[in-house]
Amino acid sequence: MLDAFLEELALAPAAEVDSTRLGLRLPPAEMEEFQTRLHALLEEFAARPDDSTAPAWSLFMVMHPDPNRP
């Protein structure tokens, strides 16, 4: 999955790439809230009908524990 993302990213014009990295330290309940709300937002937009006249966009997101911040 990561390789496919990197291949697609390499083909995109750099000026049109929007990237963000976020580090969080949230208690378990707040982390669960964050994940629930984020997934709900993604599902909301995924459920919208495609507009064949609009530009196509791709999103790749990974959430993982950060071993560099004990």
CHARMM-style PDB file with segment names, atoms N, HN, CA, C and O in Angstrom:
ATOM      1  N   MET     1       0.828  -1.183   0.000  1.00  0.00      PROA
ATOM      2  CA  MET     1       0.000   0.000   0.000  1.00  0.00      PROA
ATOM      3  C   MET     1       0.879   1.255   0.000  1.00  0.00      PROA
ATOM      4  O   MET     1       0.619   2.207  -0.736  1.00  0.00      PROA
ATOM      5  N   LEU     2       1.908   1.242   0.826  1.00  0.00      PROA
ATOM      6  HN  LEU     2       2.119   0.469   1.424  1.00  0.00      PROA
ATOM      7  CA  LEU     2       2.805   2.396   0.884  1.00  0.00      PROA
ATOM      8  C   LEU     2       3.540   2.586  -0.441  1.00  0.00      PROA
ATOM      9  O   LEU     2       3.708   3.715  -0.901  1.00  0.00      PROA
ATOM     10  N   ASP     3       3.974   1.492  -1.051  1.00  0.00      PROA
ATOM     11  HN  ASP     3       3.837   0.574  -0.677  1.00  0.00      PROA
ATOM     12  CA  ASP     3       4.663   1.589  -2.344  1.00  0.00      PROA
ATOM     13  C   ASP     3       3.749   2.182  -3.410  1.00  0.00      PROA
ATOM     14  O   ASP     3       4.183   3.023  -4.197  1.00  0.00      PROA
ATOM     15  N   ALA     4       2.497   1.756  -3.444  1.00  0.00      PROA
ATOM     16  HN  ALA     4       2.144   1.073  -2.805  1.00  0.00      PROA
ATOM     17  CA  ALA     4       1.544   2.296  -4.423  1.00  0.00      PROA
ATOM     18  C   ALA     4       1.343   3.787  -4.196  1.00  0.00      PROA
ATOM     19  O   ALA     4       1.292   4.565  -5.148  1.00  0.00      PROA
ATOM     20  N   PHE     5       1.231   4.185  -2.928  1.00  0.00      PROA
ATOM     21  HN  PHE     5       1.272   3.553  -2.154  1.00  0.00      PROA
ATOM     22  CA  PHE     5       1.085   5.605  -2.611  1.00  0.00      PROA
ATOM     23  C   PHE     5       2.296   6.397  -3.096  1.00  0.00      PROA
ATOM     24  O   PHE     5       2.142   7.444  -3.725  1.00  0.00      PROA
ATOM     25  N   LEU     6       3.496   5.905  -2.808  1.00  0.00      PROA
ATOM     26  HN  LEU     6       3.621   5.054  -2.297  1.00  0.00      PROA
ATOM     27  CA  LEU     6       4.705   6.617  -3.211  1.00  0.00      PROA
ATOM     28  C   LEU     6       4.828   6.722  -4.728  1.00  0.00      PROA
ATOM     29  O   LEU     6       5.297   7.735  -5.247  1.00  0.00      PROA
ATOM     30  N   GLU     7       4.409   5.677  -5.438  1.00  0.00      PROA
ATOM     31  HN  GLU     7       4.029   4.854  -5.017  1.00  0.00      PROA
ATOM     32  CA  GLU     7       4.434   5.733  -6.903  1.00  0.00      PROA
ATOM     33  C   GLU     7       3.475   6.801  -7.424  1.00  0.00      PROA
ATOM     34  O   GLU     7       3.825   7.570  -8.319  1.00  0.00      PROA
ATOM     35  N   GLU     8       2.267   6.848  -6.864  1.00  0.00      PROA
ATOM     36  HN  GLU     8       1.983   6.224  -6.137  1.00  0.00      PROA
ATOM     37  CA  GLU     8       1.299   7.872  -7.277  1.00  0.00      PROA
ATOM     38  C   GLU     8       1.805   9.264  -6.927  1.00  0.00      PROA
ATOM     39  O   GLU     8       1.699  10.189  -7.732  1.00  0.00      PROA
ATOM     40  N   LEU     9       2.351   9.409  -5.732  1.00  0.00      PROA
ATOM     41  HN  LEU     9       2.437   8.657  -5.079  1.00  0.00      PROA
ATOM     42  CA  LEU     9       2.853  10.706  -5.287  1.00  0.00      PROA
ATOM     43  C   LEU     9       3.960  11.215  -6.204  1.00  0.00      PROA
ATOM     44  O   LEU     9       4.022  12.410  -6.490  1.00  0.00      PROA
ATOM     45  N   ALA    10       4.821  10.335  -6.662  1.00  0.00      PROA
ATOM     46  HN  ALA    10       4.770   9.363  -6.430  1.00  0.00      PROA
ATOM     47  CA  ALA    10       5.915  10.733  -7.550  1.00  0.00      PROA
ATOM     48  C   ALA    10       5.402  11.295  -8.873  1.00  0.00      PROA
ATOM     49  O   ALA    10       6.099  12.070  -9.529  1.00  0.00      PROA
ATOM     50  N   LEU    11       4.191  10.912  -9.268  1.00  0.00      PROA
ATOM     51  HN  LEU    11       3.625  10.283  -8.736  1.00  0.00      PROA
ATOM     52  CA  LEU    11       3.615  11.394 -10.528  1.00  0.00      PROA
ATOM     53  C   LEU    11       2.863  12.711 -10.372  1.00  0.00      PROA
ATOM     54  O   LEU    11       2.547  13.362 -11.367  1.00  0.00      PROA
ATOM     55  N   ALA    12       2.576  13.105  -9.146  1.00  0.00      PROA
ATOM     56  HN  ALA    12       2.833  12.576  -8.338  1.00  0.00      PROA
ATOM     57  CA  ALA    12       1.793  14.324  -8.905  1.00  0.00      PROA
ATOM     58  C   ALA    12       2.693  15.554  -8.948  1.00  0.00      PROA
ATOM     59  O   ALA    12       3.835  15.506  -8.491  1.00  0.00      PROA
ATOM     60  N   PRO    13       2.186  16.647  -9.493  1.00  0.00      PROA
ATOM     61  CA  PRO    13       2.964  17.893  -9.483  1.00  0.00      PROA
ATOM     62  C   PRO    13       3.217  18.338  -8.036  1.00  0.00      PROA
ATOM     63  O   PRO    13       2.281  18.422  -7.240  1.00  0.00      PROA
ATOM     64  N   ALA    14       4.464  18.619  -7.702  1.00  0.00      PROA
ATOM     65  HN  ALA    14       5.224  18.551  -8.348  1.00  0.00      PROA
ATOM     66  CA  ALA    14       4.829  18.974  -6.327  1.00  0.00      PROA
ATOM     67  C   ALA    14       4.024  20.156  -5.794  1.00  0.00      PROA
ATOM     68  O   ALA    14       3.693  20.196  -4.609  1.00  0.00      PROA
ATOM     69  N   ALA    15       3.709  21.114  -6.657  1.00  0.00      PROA
ATOM     70  HN  ALA    15       3.978  21.081  -7.619  1.00  0.00      PROA
ATOM     71  CA  ALA    15       2.965  22.300  -6.220  1.00  0.00      PROA
ATOM     72  C   ALA    15       1.533  21.965  -5.808  1.00  0.00      PROA
ATOM     73  O   ALA    15       0.881  22.762  -5.132  1.00  0.00      PROA
ATOM     74  N   GLU    16       1.040  20.797  -6.207  1.00  0.00      PROA
ATOM     75  HN  GLU    16       1.569  20.150  -6.755  1.00  0.00      PROA
ATOM     76  CA  GLU    16      -0.337  20.425  -5.885  1.00  0.00      PROA
ATOM     77  C   GLU    16      -0.424  19.421  -4.736  1.00  0.00      PROA
ATOM     78  O   GLU    16      -1.519  18.981  -4.384  1.00  0.00      PROA
ATOM     79  N   VAL    17       0.707  19.057  -4.153  1.00  0.00      PROA
ATOM     80  HN  VAL    17       1.596  19.414  -4.439  1.00  0.00      PROA
ATOM     81  CA  VAL    17       0.721  18.094  -3.052  1.00  0.00      PROA
ATOM     82  C   VAL    17       0.582  18.841  -1.728  1.00  0.00      PROA
ATOM     83  O   VAL    17       1.336  19.775  -1.454  1.00  0.00      PROA
ATOM     84  N   ASP    18      -0.374  18.431  -0.919  1.00  0.00      PROA
ATOM     85  HN  ASP    18      -0.986  17.673  -1.141  1.00  0.00      PROA
ATOM     86  CA  ASP    18      -0.600  19.020   0.399  1.00  0.00      PROA
ATOM     87  C   ASP    18      -0.335  17.930   1.434  1.00  0.00      PROA
ATOM     88  O   ASP    18      -1.050  16.928   1.480  1.00  0.00      PROA
ATOM     89  N   SER    19       0.685  18.121   2.259  1.00  0.00      PROA
ATOM     90  HN  SER    19       1.265  18.934   2.222  1.00  0.00      PROA
ATOM     91  CA  SER    19       1.016  17.083   3.225  1.00  0.00      PROA
ATOM     92  C   SER    19       1.057  17.659   4.636  1.00  0.00      PROA
ATOM     93  O   SER    19       1.329  18.842   4.838  1.00  0.00      PROA
ATOM     94  N   THR    20       0.786  16.808   5.586  1.00  0.00      PROA
ATOM     95  HN  THR    20       0.565  15.846   5.422  1.00  0.00      PROA
ATOM     96  CA  THR    20       0.769  17.191   6.993  1.00  0.00      PROA
ATOM     97  C   THR    20       1.261  16.026   7.834  1.00  0.00      PROA
ATOM     98  O   THR    20       0.985  14.866   7.525  1.00  0.00      PROA
ATOM     99  N   ARG    21       1.978  16.331   8.880  1.00  0.00      PROA
ATOM    100  HN  ARG    21       2.202  17.273   9.131  1.00  0.00      PROA
ATOM    101  CA  ARG    21       2.366  15.321   9.865  1.00  0.00      PROA
ATOM    102  C   ARG    21       1.961  15.856  11.222  1.00  0.00      PROA
ATOM    103  O   ARG    21       2.190  17.029  11.517  1.00  0.00      PROA
ATOM    104  N   LEU    22       1.373  15.031  12.038  1.00  0.00      PROA
ATOM    105  HN  LEU    22       1.187  14.078  11.798  1.00  0.00      PROA
ATOM    106  CA  LEU    22       0.857  15.465  13.330  1.00  0.00      PROA
ATOM    107  C   LEU    22       1.264  14.475  14.403  1.00  0.00      PROA
ATOM    108  O   LEU    22       1.050  13.271  14.257  1.00  0.00      PROA
ATOM    109  N   GLY    23       1.842  14.969  15.469  1.00  0.00      PROA
ATOM    110  HN  GLY    23       2.015  15.947  15.588  1.00  0.00      PROA
ATOM    111  CA  GLY    23       2.136  14.143  16.629  1.00  0.00      PROA
ATOM    112  C   GLY    23       1.131  14.468  17.728  1.00  0.00      PROA
ATOM    113  O   GLY    23       0.868  15.636  18.012  1.00  0.00      PROA
ATOM    114  N   LEU    24       0.585  13.451  18.329  1.00  0.00      PROA
ATOM    115  HN  LEU    24       0.799  12.502  18.098  1.00  0.00      PROA
ATOM    116  CA  LEU    24      -0.423  13.653  19.378  1.00  0.00      PROA
ATOM    117  C   LEU    24      -0.024  12.955  20.661  1.00  0.00      PROA
ATOM    118  O   LEU    24       0.643  11.920  20.631  1.00  0.00      PROA
ATOM    119  N   ARG    25      -0.424  13.510  21.773  1.00  0.00      PROA
ATOM    120  HN  ARG    25      -0.966  14.350  21.797  1.00  0.00      PROA
ATOM    121  CA  ARG    25      -0.358  12.853  23.080  1.00  0.00      PROA
ATOM    122  C   ARG    25      -1.718  13.059  23.714  1.00  0.00      PROA
ATOM    123  O   ARG    25      -1.972  14.078  24.357  1.00  0.00      PROA
ATOM    124  N   LEU    26      -2.583  12.089  23.528  1.00  0.00      PROA
ATOM    125  HN  LEU    26      -2.377  11.262  23.005  1.00  0.00      PROA
ATOM    126  CA  LEU    26      -3.937  12.180  24.053  1.00  0.00      PROA
ATOM    127  C   LEU    26      -4.212  11.005  24.978  1.00  0.00      PROA
ATOM    128  O   LEU    26      -3.721   9.902  24.736  1.00  0.00      PROA
ATOM    129  N   PRO    27      -4.988  11.223  26.031  1.00  0.00      PROA
ATOM    130  CA  PRO    27      -5.409  10.091  26.851  1.00  0.00      PROA
ATOM    131  C   PRO    27      -6.243   9.141  26.001  1.00  0.00      PROA
ATOM    132  O   PRO    27      -6.812   9.563  24.995  1.00  0.00      PROA
ATOM    133  N   PRO    28      -6.328   7.865  26.383  1.00  0.00      PROA
ATOM    134  CA  PRO    28      -7.030   6.870  25.566  1.00  0.00      PROA
ATOM    135  C   PRO    28      -8.439   7.284  25.126  1.00  0.00      PROA
ATOM    136  O   PRO    28      -8.805   7.063  23.972  1.00  0.00      PROA
ATOM    137  N   ALA    29      -9.214   7.863  25.999  1.00  0.00      PROA
ATOM    138  HN  ALA    29      -8.917   8.042  26.936  1.00  0.00      PROA
ATOM    139  CA  ALA    29     -10.584   8.248  25.626  1.00  0.00      PROA
ATOM    140  C   ALA    29     -10.578   9.329  24.548  1.00  0.00      PROA
ATOM    141  O   ALA    29     -11.395   9.288  23.628  1.00  0.00      PROA
ATOM    142  N   GLU    30      -9.667  10.295  24.652  1.00  0.00      PROA
ATOM    143  HN  GLU    30      -9.003  10.328  25.400  1.00  0.00      PROA
ATOM    144  CA  GLU    30      -9.594  11.359  23.653  1.00  0.00      PROA
ATOM    145  C   GLU    30      -9.039  10.831  22.333  1.00  0.00      PROA
ATOM    146  O   GLU    30      -9.447  11.282  21.263  1.00  0.00      PROA
ATOM    147  N   MET    31      -8.109   9.877  22.404  1.00  0.00      PROA
ATOM    148  HN  MET    31      -7.778   9.510  23.274  1.00  0.00      PROA
ATOM    149  CA  MET    31      -7.581   9.267  21.172  1.00  0.00      PROA
ATOM    150  C   MET    31      -8.691   8.512  20.461  1.00  0.00      PROA
ATOM    151  O   MET    31      -8.804   8.571  19.237  1.00  0.00      PROA
ATOM    152  N   GLU    32      -9.505   7.807  21.222  1.00  0.00      PROA
ATOM    153  HN  GLU    32      -9.413   7.759  22.217  1.00  0.00      PROA
ATOM    154  CA  GLU    32     -10.643   7.094  20.629  1.00  0.00      PROA
ATOM    155  C   GLU    32     -11.616   8.078  19.985  1.00  0.00      PROA
ATOM    156  O   GLU    32     -12.130   7.823  18.896  1.00  0.00      PROA
ATOM    157  N   GLU    33     -11.870   9.204  20.656  1.00  0.00      PROA
ATOM    158  HN  GLU    33     -11.453   9.411  21.541  1.00  0.00      PROA
ATOM    159  CA  GLU    33     -12.746  10.232  20.085  1.00  0.00      PROA
ATOM    160  C   GLU    33     -12.161  10.774  18.786  1.00  0.00      PROA
ATOM    161  O   GLU    33     -12.874  10.933  17.796  1.00  0.00      PROA
ATOM    162  N   PHE    34     -10.852  11.059  18.793  1.00  0.00      PROA
ATOM    163  HN  PHE    34     -10.272  10.930  19.598  1.00  0.00      PROA
ATOM    164  CA  PHE    34     -10.186  11.572  17.597  1.00  0.00      PROA
ATOM    165  C   PHE    34     -10.348  10.600  16.429  1.00  0.00      PROA
ATOM    166  O   PHE    34     -10.718  10.999  15.325  1.00  0.00      PROA
ATOM    167  N   GLN    35     -10.066   9.316  16.687  1.00  0.00      PROA
ATOM    168  HN  GLN    35      -9.766   8.992  17.584  1.00  0.00      PROA
ATOM    169  CA  GLN    35     -10.166   8.310  15.626  1.00  0.00      PROA
ATOM    170  C   GLN    35     -11.612   8.157  15.138  1.00  0.00      PROA
ATOM    171  O   GLN    35     -11.852   8.042  13.936  1.00  0.00      PROA
ATOM    172  N   THR    36     -12.556   8.157  16.053  1.00  0.00      PROA
ATOM    173  HN  THR    36     -12.361   8.251  17.029  1.00  0.00      PROA
ATOM    174  CA  THR    36     -13.965   8.018  15.673  1.00  0.00      PROA
ATOM    175  C   THR    36     -14.409   9.186  14.805  1.00  0.00      PROA
ATOM    176  O   THR    36     -15.061   8.987  13.780  1.00  0.00      PROA
ATOM    177  N   ARG    37     -14.061  10.396  15.207  1.00  0.00      PROA
ATOM    178  HN  ARG    37     -13.531  10.557  16.040  1.00  0.00      PROA
ATOM    179  CA  ARG    37     -14.465  11.580  14.443  1.00  0.00      PROA
ATOM    180  C   ARG    37     -13.771  11.643  13.091  1.00  0.00      PROA
ATOM    181  O   ARG    37     -14.384  12.015  12.091  1.00  0.00      PROA
ATOM    182  N   LEU    38     -12.493  11.280  13.059  1.00  0.00      PROA
ATOM    183  HN  LEU    38     -11.994  10.977  13.872  1.00  0.00      PROA
ATOM    184  CA  LEU    38     -11.755  11.283  11.799  1.00  0.00      PROA
ATOM    185  C   LEU    38     -12.341  10.262  10.828  1.00  0.00      PROA
ATOM    186  O   LEU    38     -12.557  10.569   9.656  1.00  0.00      PROA
ATOM    187  N   HSD    39     -12.597   9.058  11.311  1.00  0.00      PROA
ATOM    188  HN  HSD    39     -12.422   8.809  12.263  1.00  0.00      PROA
ATOM    189  CA  HSD    39     -13.195   8.029  10.449  1.00  0.00      PROA
ATOM    190  C   HSD    39     -14.578   8.459   9.966  1.00  0.00      PROA
ATOM    191  O   HSD    39     -14.930   8.222   8.810  1.00  0.00      PROA
ATOM    192  N   ALA    40     -15.363   9.088  10.835  1.00  0.00      PROA
ATOM    193  HN  ALA    40     -15.078   9.281  11.774  1.00  0.00      PROA
ATOM    194  CA  ALA    40     -16.693   9.558  10.432  1.00  0.00      PROA
ATOM    195  C   ALA    40     -16.587  10.595   9.316  1.00  0.00      PROA
ATOM    196  O   ALA    40     -17.367  10.565   8.365  1.00  0.00      PROA
ATOM    197  N   LEU    41     -15.632  11.507   9.428  1.00  0.00      PROA
ATOM    198  HN  LEU    41     -14.998  11.532  10.201  1.00  0.00      PROA
ATOM    199  CA  LEU    41     -15.441  12.521   8.387  1.00  0.00      PROA
ATOM    200  C   LEU    41     -15.046  11.876   7.062  1.00  0.00      PROA
ATOM    201  O   LEU    41     -15.579  12.226   6.009  1.00  0.00      PROA
ATOM    202  N   LEU    42     -14.103  10.926   7.122  1.00  0.00      PROA
ATOM    203  HN  LEU    42     -13.670  10.642   7.977  1.00  0.00      PROA
ATOM    204  CA  LEU    42     -13.685  10.247   5.894  1.00  0.00      PROA
ATOM    205  C   LEU    42     -14.842   9.470   5.270  1.00  0.00      PROA
ATOM    206  O   LEU    42     -15.021   9.498   4.052  1.00  0.00      PROA
ATOM    207  N   GLU    43     -15.627   8.780   6.092  1.00  0.00      PROA
ATOM    208  HN  GLU    43     -15.482   8.757   7.081  1.00  0.00      PROA
ATOM    209  CA  GLU    43     -16.775   8.032   5.576  1.00  0.00      PROA
ATOM    210  C   GLU    43     -17.820   8.957   4.973  1.00  0.00      PROA
ATOM    211  O   GLU    43     -18.431   8.626   3.956  1.00  0.00      PROA
ATOM    212  N   GLU    44     -18.030  10.115   5.594  1.00  0.00      PROA
ATOM    213  HN  GLU    44     -17.533  10.383   6.420  1.00  0.00      PROA
ATOM    214  CA  GLU    44     -18.991  11.087   5.063  1.00  0.00      PROA
ATOM    215  C   GLU    44     -18.605  11.513   3.649  1.00  0.00      PROA
ATOM    216  O   GLU    44     -19.448  11.538   2.752  1.00  0.00      PROA
ATOM    217  N   PHE    45     -17.334  11.846   3.452  1.00  0.00      PROA
ATOM    218  HN  PHE    45     -16.649  11.826   4.180  1.00  0.00      PROA
ATOM    219  CA  PHE    45     -16.903  12.291   2.129  1.00  0.00      PROA
ATOM    220  C   PHE    45     -16.843  11.131   1.135  1.00  0.00      PROA
ATOM    221  O   PHE    45     -17.133  11.318  -0.047  1.00  0.00      PROA
ATOM    222  N   ALA    46     -16.473   9.944   1.596  1.00  0.00      PROA
ATOM    223  HN  ALA    46     -16.238   9.792   2.556  1.00  0.00      PROA
ATOM    224  CA  ALA    46     -16.431   8.783   0.710  1.00  0.00      PROA
ATOM    225  C   ALA    46     -17.818   8.419   0.198  1.00  0.00      PROA
ATOM    226  O   ALA    46     -17.948   7.860  -0.891  1.00  0.00      PROA
ATOM    227  N   ALA    47     -18.853   8.729   0.969  1.00  0.00      PROA
ATOM    228  HN  ALA    47     -18.748   9.183   1.853  1.00  0.00      PROA
ATOM    229  CA  ALA    47     -20.228   8.394   0.590  1.00  0.00      PROA
ATOM    230  C   ALA    47     -20.814   9.378  -0.422  1.00  0.00      PROA
ATOM    231  O   ALA    47     -21.856   9.102  -1.017  1.00  0.00      PROA
ATOM    232  N   ARG    48     -20.169  10.501  -0.620  1.00  0.00      PROA
ATOM    233  HN  ARG    48     -19.323  10.725  -0.136  1.00  0.00      PROA
ATOM    234  CA  ARG    48     -20.684  11.475  -1.592  1.00  0.00      PROA
ATOM    235  C   ARG    48     -20.524  10.915  -3.003  1.00  0.00      PROA
ATOM    236  O   ARG    48     -19.574  10.183  -3.280  1.00  0.00      PROA
ATOM    237  N   PRO    49     -21.446  11.258  -3.885  1.00  0.00      PROA
ATOM    238  CA  PRO    49     -21.317  10.754  -5.261  1.00  0.00      PROA
ATOM    239  C   PRO    49     -20.120  11.395  -5.968  1.00  0.00      PROA
ATOM    240  O   PRO    49     -19.785  12.556  -5.732  1.00  0.00      PROA
ATOM    241  N   ASP    50     -19.490  10.612  -6.835  1.00  0.00      PROA
ATOM    242  HN  ASP    50     -19.762   9.669  -7.027  1.00  0.00      PROA
ATOM    243  CA  ASP    50     -18.386  11.140  -7.635  1.00  0.00      PROA
ATOM    244  C   ASP    50     -18.903  12.178  -8.610  1.00  0.00      PROA
ATOM    245  O   ASP    50     -19.978  12.018  -9.188  1.00  0.00      PROA
ATOM    246  N   ASP    51     -18.140  13.234  -8.791  1.00  0.00      PROA
ATOM    247  HN  ASP    51     -17.267  13.364  -8.321  1.00  0.00      PROA
ATOM    248  CA  ASP    51     -18.413  14.234  -9.819  1.00  0.00      PROA
ATOM    249  C   ASP    51     -17.374  14.013 -10.906  1.00  0.00      PROA
ATOM    250  O   ASP    51     -16.209  14.369 -10.733  1.00  0.00      PROA
ATOM    251  N   SER    52     -17.782  13.437 -12.011  1.00  0.00      PROA
ATOM    252  HN  SER    52     -18.729  13.149 -12.151  1.00  0.00      PROA
ATOM    253  CA  SER    52     -16.832  13.083 -13.064  1.00  0.00      PROA
ATOM    254  C   SER    52     -16.143  14.303 -13.688  1.00  0.00      PROA
ATOM    255  O   SER    52     -15.153  14.150 -14.404  1.00  0.00      PROA
ATOM    256  N   THR    53     -16.655  15.506 -13.423  1.00  0.00      PROA
ATOM    257  HN  THR    53     -17.459  15.629 -12.841  1.00  0.00      PROA
ATOM    258  CA  THR    53     -16.026  16.711 -13.967  1.00  0.00      PROA
ATOM    259  C   THR    53     -14.992  17.293 -13.001  1.00  0.00      PROA
ATOM    260  O   THR    53     -14.237  18.191 -13.373  1.00  0.00      PROA
ATOM    261  N   ALA    54     -14.953  16.792 -11.777  1.00  0.00      PROA
ATOM    262  HN  ALA    54     -15.566  16.062 -11.475  1.00  0.00      PROA
ATOM    263  CA  ALA    54     -14.024  17.314 -10.768  1.00  0.00      PROA
ATOM    264  C   ALA    54     -12.679  16.602 -10.865  1.00  0.00      PROA
ATOM    265  O   ALA    54     -12.614  15.456 -11.309  1.00  0.00      PROA
ATOM    266  N   PRO    55     -11.606  17.276 -10.453  1.00  0.00      PROA
ATOM    267  CA  PRO    55     -10.293  16.619 -10.439  1.00  0.00      PROA
ATOM    268  C   PRO    55     -10.286  15.454  -9.446  1.00  0.00      PROA
ATOM    269  O   PRO    55     -10.968  15.502  -8.422  1.00  0.00      PROA
ATOM    270  N   ALA    56      -9.523  14.423  -9.749  1.00  0.00      PROA
ATOM    271  HN  ALA    56      -8.969  14.384 -10.580  1.00  0.00      PROA
ATOM    272  CA  ALA    56      -9.410  13.262  -8.857  1.00  0.00      PROA
ATOM    273  C   ALA    56      -8.307  13.522  -7.829  1.00  0.00      PROA
ATOM    274  O   ALA    56      -7.246  14.051  -8.161  1.00  0.00      PROA
ATOM    275  N   TRP    57      -8.570  13.145  -6.586  1.00  0.00      PROA
ATOM    276  HN  TRP    57      -9.431  12.715  -6.316  1.00  0.00      PROA
ATOM    277  CA  TRP    57      -7.602  13.298  -5.501  1.00  0.00      PROA
ATOM    278  C   TRP    57      -7.438  11.967  -4.795  1.00  0.00      PROA
ATOM    279  O   TRP    57      -8.337  11.126  -4.822  1.00  0.00      PROA
ATOM    280  N   SER    58      -6.303  11.778  -4.169  1.00  0.00      PROA
ATOM    281  HN  SER    58      -5.572  12.461  -4.147  1.00  0.00      PROA
ATOM    282  CA  SER    58      -6.022  10.570  -3.405  1.00  0.00      PROA
ATOM    283  C   SER    58      -5.535  10.976  -2.023  1.00  0.00      PROA
ATOM    284  O   SER    58      -4.834  11.975  -1.868  1.00  0.00      PROA
ATOM    285  N   LEU    59      -5.912  10.195  -1.025  1.00  0.00      PROA
ATOM    286  HN  LEU    59      -6.482   9.383  -1.151  1.00  0.00      PROA
ATOM    287  CA  LEU    59      -5.502  10.440   0.362  1.00  0.00      PROA
ATOM    288  C   LEU    59      -4.933   9.154   0.933  1.00  0.00      PROA
ATOM    289  O   LEU    59      -5.539   8.089   0.809  1.00  0.00      PROA
ATOM    290  N   PHE    60      -3.769   9.256   1.559  1.00  0.00      PROA
ATOM    291  HN  PHE    60      -3.277  10.121   1.660  1.00  0.00      PROA
ATOM    292  CA  PHE    60      -3.164   8.112   2.241  1.00  0.00      PROA
ATOM    293  C   PHE    60      -2.894   8.551   3.664  1.00  0.00      PROA
ATOM    294  O   PHE    60      -2.230   9.564   3.888  1.00  0.00      PROA
ATOM    295  N   MET    61      -3.399   7.803   4.623  1.00  0.00      PROA
ATOM    296  HN  MET    61      -3.938   6.980   4.441  1.00  0.00      PROA
ATOM    297  CA  MET    61      -3.238   8.179   6.018  1.00  0.00      PROA
ATOM    298  C   MET    61      -2.865   6.945   6.829  1.00  0.00      PROA
ATOM    299  O   MET    61      -3.439   5.873   6.641  1.00  0.00      PROA
ATOM    300  N   VAL    62      -1.912   7.102   7.721  1.00  0.00      PROA
ATOM    301  HN  VAL    62      -1.446   7.974   7.874  1.00  0.00      PROA
ATOM    302  CA  VAL    62      -1.488   6.020   8.601  1.00  0.00      PROA
ATOM    303  C   VAL    62      -1.411   6.578  10.020  1.00  0.00      PROA
ATOM    304  O   VAL    62      -0.866   7.661  10.235  1.00  0.00      PROA
ATOM    305  N   MET    63      -1.948   5.848  10.975  1.00  0.00      PROA
ATOM    306  HN  MET    63      -2.390   4.968  10.800  1.00  0.00      PROA
ATOM    307  CA  MET    63      -1.837   6.233  12.367  1.00  0.00      PROA
ATOM    308  C   MET    63      -1.108   5.109  13.095  1.00  0.00      PROA
ATOM    309  O   MET    63      -1.466   3.938  12.962  1.00  0.00      PROA
ATOM    310  N   HSD    64      -0.085   5.470  13.861  1.00  0.00      PROA
ATOM    311  HN  HSD    64       0.206   6.421  13.969  1.00  0.00      PROA
ATOM    312  CA  HSD    64       0.711   4.449  14.544  1.00  0.00      PROA
ATOM    313  C   HSD    64       1.292   5.018  15.828  1.00  0.00      PROA
ATOM    314  O   HSD    64       1.436   6.234  15.959  1.00  0.00      PROA
ATOM    315  N   PRO    65       1.628   4.147  16.781  1.00  0.00      PROA
ATOM    316  CA  PRO    65       2.337   4.625  17.970  1.00  0.00      PROA
ATOM    317  C   PRO    65       3.694   5.182  17.545  1.00  0.00      PROA
ATOM    318  O   PRO    65       4.317   4.656  16.623  1.00  0.00      PROA
ATOM    319  N   ASP    66       4.147   6.224  18.199  1.00  0.00      PROA
ATOM    320  HN  ASP    66       3.640   6.651  18.948  1.00  0.00      PROA
ATOM    321  CA  ASP    66       5.406   6.860  17.844  1.00  0.00      PROA
ATOM    322  C   ASP    66       6.524   6.340  18.745  1.00  0.00      PROA
ATOM    323  O   ASP    66       6.595   6.720  19.914  1.00  0.00      PROA
ATOM    324  N   PRO    67       7.393   5.482  18.226  1.00  0.00      PROA
ATOM    325  CA  PRO    67       8.466   4.926  19.059  1.00  0.00      PROA
ATOM    326  C   PRO    67       9.546   5.941  19.407  1.00  0.00      PROA
ATOM    327  O   PRO    67      10.386   5.681  20.267  1.00  0.00      PROA
ATOM    328  N   ASN    68       9.530   7.094  18.747  1.00  0.00      PROA
ATOM    329  HN  ASN    68       8.847   7.305  18.047  1.00  0.00      PROA
ATOM    330  CA  ASN    68      10.531   8.131  19.005  1.00  0.00      PROA
ATOM    331  C   ASN    68      10.138   9.088  20.115  1.00  0.00      PROA
ATOM    332  O   ASN    68      10.932   9.935  20.525  1.00  0.00      PROA
ATOM    333  N   ARG    69       8.910   8.952  20.599  1.00  0.00      PROA
ATOM    334  HN  ARG    69       8.265   8.264  20.265  1.00  0.00      PROA
ATOM    335  CA  ARG    69       8.428   9.827  21.668  1.00  0.00      PROA
ATOM    336  C   ARG    69       7.888   8.980  22.817  1.00  0.00      PROA
ATOM    337  O   ARG    69       6.676   8.808  22.949  1.00  0.00      PROA
ATOM    338  N   PRO    70       8.786   8.452  23.645  1.00  0.00      PROA
ATOM    339  CA  PRO    70       8.318   7.577  24.743  1.00  0.00      PROA
ATOM    340  C   PRO    70       7.482   8.311  25.774  1.00  0.00      PROA
ATOM    341  OT1 PRO    70       7.026   7.706  26.744  1.00  0.00      PROA
TER     342      PRO     70
END
